[in-house]
Amino acid sequence: MPQDQEWLHKHLEEFGARRIFFEPTALIGALVNCVSAQTASSTLRDGPFLDPVVRGALLRKVTRDIAAHGLKRHHARLIAHLCRGYPSLPAPKRSACGYCLASLLEVTPPREEERLIRFLLASQHITMRRRAYKHLRGHWSDGHLPTLYRTWLRTTDSEAASVLIQNAPHDWLNEHCQQLAPSADEWSFRRLCIRVGSEVPQLIAALRSVDEISYMYVMTKLGKRVAPAEAREIFERHRHDDRAGLLIWCLGLQGFGEIVADIVRRADEIGHERVALWQQRAGVQPIAAPLDPDTVSDASVEAIWTGARPLSS
């Protein structure tokens, strides 16, 4: 039979006073699971001020209850209470309140979900807005587009631009891409180019001017082939880059067999050049010649990378 809130508070207080160290998380979870859904919701109203382990146990019970039985009146009252109390909380408690709301957001039905997303997006604190952005990445529907776009116009958050670039309908994105581009981070700008670059070649030109490897990747994803001379020049400029493997992948998919064959012939030379650059940056003595894995001992390899003298055998 479910226990009441007074019963729960009594045992939680006893738990804290005795400082029980035997399976504390499991015991607190079991105590919480003994109370009704209504009691769990009522207790969680004080969520920002609760011990994190207690708060976590209550959240798990409440979210399970919503997922299994839908949003009940006591759940809605809990969400409203947390939203009303948030602005007056001190900073550490705001974080705990935001965590509670974000957890509840994952299981709320569409109508309450939209209200809660609007609350999070309207916050002056970017940490709260980021909770909404994270949710929208995994639970997108085009009905969220107007609210998210208004938020981006107000804040120019790069995370908001990223969600719009990733999820907005193609026609809408084609119309607003030039507006969103300055707020996009590197990954989002590449994604923007892939989604609408065929219709907006200015984006591709802008990407080429700042990152030629990403330019080659985007062109490959769009099924577009660059000129052979341009492809060779780009590889030569970036053959020592950490992303050279991605560039080679692009050359292969674009069908540049002669360029790839030439890279195969020069592979040892280019690899040695790159290792020498890494060593130079690390302040390690450069290698005089490429390593032969069949003749070089493990101690010698370690000495080359660390600058230590190999142990004599």
Backbone hydrogen bonds, N-H to C=O, Kabsch-Sander energy under -0.5 kcal/mol:
donor,donor_aa,acceptor,acceptor_aa,energy
3,Q,34,C,-2.4
8,L,4,D,-1.9
9,H,5,Q,-2.8
10,K,6,E,-2.3
11,H,7,W,-2.0
12,L,8,L,-2.6
13,E,9,H,-2.6
14,E,10,K,-2.0
15,F,11,H,-2.3
16,G,12,L,-2.4
17,A,13,E,-2.5
18,R,14,E,-2.2
19,R,15,F,-1.1
20,I,15,F,-1.1
23,E,21,F,-0.8
27,L,23,E,-2.3
28,I,24,P,-2.6
29,G,25,T,-2.3
30,A,26,A,-2.2
31,L,27,L,-2.4
32,V,28,I,-2.4
33,N,29,G,-2.1
34,C,30,A,-0.7
34,C,31,L,-1.0
35,V,32,V,-1.5
36,S,3,Q,-1.2
40,A,36,S,-2.3
41,S,37,A,-2.3
42,S,38,Q,-2.5
43,T,39,T,-2.6
44,L,40,A,-2.1
45,R,41,S,-0.6
45,R,42,S,-0.8
46,D,43,T,-1.5
47,G,44,L,-2.4
49,F,46,D,-2.0
50,L,46,D,-0.6
50,L,47,G,-1.4
55,R,51,D,-3.1
56,G,52,P,-2.5
57,A,53,V,-2.0
58,L,54,V,-2.5
59,L,55,R,-2.6
60,R,56,G,-2.3
61,K,57,A,-2.0
62,V,58,L,-2.7
63,T,59,L,-2.9
64,R,60,R,-2.0
65,D,61,K,-2.1
66,I,62,V,-2.4
67,A,63,T,-2.5
68,A,64,R,-2.1
69,H,65,D,-2.8
70,G,66,I,-2.3
72,K,70,G,-0.6
76,A,72,K,-2.3
77,R,73,R,-2.5
78,L,74,H,-1.6
79,I,75,H,-2.3
80,A,76,A,-2.5
81,H,77,R,-2.5
82,L,78,L,-2.3
83,C,79,I,-2.3
84,R,80,A,-2.5
85,G,81,H,-2.1
86,Y,82,L,-1.3
88,S,85,G,-0.8
89,L,86,Y,-1.9
93,K,90,P,-0.6
94,R,90,P,-2.1
95,S,91,A,-1.6
96,A,92,P,-1.3
97,C,93,K,-2.5
98,G,94,R,-2.9
99,Y,95,S,-2.0
100,C,96,A,-2.0
101,L,97,C,-2.5
102,A,98,G,-2.6
103,S,99,Y,-2.2
104,L,100,C,-2.3
105,L,101,L,-2.2
106,E,102,A,-1.0
106,E,103,S,-0.5
107,V,104,L,-1.4
108,T,104,L,-0.8
108,T,105,L,-0.5
113,E,109,P,-2.8
114,E,110,P,-2.4
115,R,111,R,-1.5
116,L,112,E,-2.5
117,I,113,E,-2.6
118,R,114,E,-2.3
119,F,115,R,-2.0
120,L,116,L,-2.4
121,L,117,I,-2.8
122,A,118,R,-1.7
123,S,120,L,-1.1
126,I,124,Q,-0.5
128,M,125,H,-0.8
129,R,125,H,-1.7
130,R,126,I,-2.7
131,R,127,T,-1.0
132,A,128,M,-1.2
133,Y,129,R,-2.4
134,K,130,R,-2.5
135,H,131,R,-1.7
136,L,132,A,-2.7
137,R,133,Y,-1.8
138,G,134,K,-0.9
138,G,135,H,-0.7
139,H,135,H,-1.3
144,H,141,S,-2.2
145,L,142,D,-1.4
148,L,144,H,-2.4
149,Y,145,L,-2.8
150,R,146,P,-2.2
151,T,147,T,-2.0
152,W,148,L,-2.5
153,L,149,Y,-2.4
154,R,150,R,-1.7
155,T,151,T,-2.4
156,T,152,W,-2.9
161,A,157,D,-2.0
162,S,158,S,-2.3
163,V,159,E,-2.0
164,L,160,A,-2.2
165,I,161,A,-2.8
166,Q,162,S,-2.2
167,N,163,V,-2.0
168,A,164,L,-2.5
173,L,169,P,-2.6
174,N,170,H,-2.7
175,E,171,D,-1.6
176,H,172,W,-1.7
177,C,173,L,-1.3
180,L,176,H,-2.0
181,A,177,C,-2.1
183,S,180,L,-1.7
184,A,180,L,-0.7
184,A,181,A,-1.3
189,F,185,D,-2.6
190,R,186,E,-2.0
191,R,187,W,-2.2
192,L,188,S,-2.6
193,C,189,F,-2.3
194,I,190,R,-2.2
195,R,191,R,-2.3
196,V,192,L,-2.5
197,G,193,C,-2.0
199,E,196,V,-0.8
200,V,196,V,-1.8
203,L,200,V,-1.7
204,I,200,V,-0.7
205,A,201,P,-2.2
206,A,202,Q,-2.2
207,L,203,L,-2.3
208,R,204,I,-2.5
209,S,205,A,-1.5
210,V,206,A,-0.7
210,V,207,L,-1.1
211,D,207,L,-2.6
215,Y,211,D,-1.9
216,M,212,E,-2.2
217,Y,213,I,-2.2
218,V,214,S,-2.8
219,M,215,Y,-2.5
220,T,216,M,-2.1
221,K,217,Y,-2.5
222,L,218,V,-2.1
223,G,220,T,-1.3
224,K,219,M,-2.9
231,A,227,A,-2.5
232,R,228,P,-2.4
233,E,229,A,-2.3
234,I,230,E,-2.5
235,F,231,A,-2.2
236,E,232,R,-2.4
237,R,233,E,-2.1
238,H,234,I,-1.4
239,R,235,F,-0.6
239,R,236,E,-0.5
241,D,238,H,-1.6
244,A,241,D,-1.8
246,L,243,R,-0.6
247,L,243,R,-1.8
248,I,244,A,-2.6
249,W,245,G,-2.3
250,C,246,L,-2.1
251,L,247,L,-2.2
252,G,248,I,-2.3
253,L,249,W,-2.3
254,Q,250,C,-2.1
255,G,252,G,-1.3
256,F,251,L,-2.5
257,G,255,G,-1.7
260,V,256,F,-2.3
261,A,257,G,-2.8
262,D,258,E,-2.1
263,I,259,I,-2.0
264,V,260,V,-2.3
265,R,261,A,-2.0
266,R,262,D,-1.6
267,A,264,V,-1.1
270,I,266,R,-2.9
271,G,267,A,-2.8
272,H,268,D,-2.5
273,E,269,E,-2.1
274,R,270,I,-2.3
275,V,271,G,-2.4
276,A,272,H,-2.4
277,L,273,E,-2.0
278,W,274,R,-2.4
279,Q,275,V,-2.6
280,Q,276,A,-2.4
281,R,277,L,-2.3
282,A,278,W,-1.7
283,G,279,Q,-0.8
283,G,280,Q,-0.7
284,V,279,Q,-3.0
295,T,292,D,-1.9
296,V,292,D,-2.0
301,V,297,S,-2.1
302,E,298,D,-2.4
303,A,299,A,-2.1
304,I,300,S,-2.2
305,W,301,V,-1.8
306,T,302,E,-2.3
307,G,303,A,-2.3
